[in-house]
Amino acid sequence: MNSSYKLIAITASLSLLLTSCGTAPVSLYFISAQPKDGMQKIGCEEYLIPVEKSLKKTTLEETIKTLLTADPAQYGQGLSTASAFTDGYLEVDSTSEPESPTNSDPYRLYLKTVAGKGLSGACDTPRLKAQITETVGAYARRKQAPFQIVLNGLLKNWECLGDESGRCK
């Protein structure tokens, strides 16, 4: 058996073991200033890096709350999150997890901004959007389902977050 098949078999076995122990892995996306092969580049010369975390309650809401409150130092040296997470700019309003997701009924994350809080600079918006979008996307892909992110009640608010062109309305 070649090494890539062994790695897949070990990963599948670990996922099965964790699930049977009452936990299941989720992918949380953090920021790294150090590029590595295959990492997605985001604004301000930074990169997204996925980190596996086992949660007892593997709902979309719990996954995002874990990301928003994570201490990146617990996941590896040189990792960080968007400042907006630690500043309390965003909160999970609710989530929607359909029993049988389809294109017409995707997983939905509803976020809301907190009054009096804001983003801290031009680099925070791409960090925030990338970390949340990739974490929600990884969750939905495990379920083989589409997803949507809604900010302050509207899909467009998430899509237009950070757009300074004036064309996104």
C-alpha angles and dihedrals in degrees: 000000000000121000097254091056090048090052091050091048092049092047092049091047091049092049091050092047094048092047092051090050091057097263133092132192123253129181118241118189120222135179123254129183090201113081119222130181113286097013118139113241117225131178125309096031094292134130137216117237124187119224123191116230127179115225128188091214107042101190124134089247093053091046093054094042088053090052094046092051099035123130100220092204088070089062102047147316116287096018124130142166134224110287087233089071095057092039091056095239094144134043132183106251095183144309136228119214113180118209092228107023118208134168088269093048110038131166108276131202116198113201130180132196119235118238113250093021127101147170117283106227140322094296095056097069097058090043093051095045095045096047095048096039094050094044092050090043092052090049092050093045090056086057091042090237141124122248142203133200118212121194120198091344099310135088088211092061090062094042092050097041106126095009107135096171095094090229096096109082 
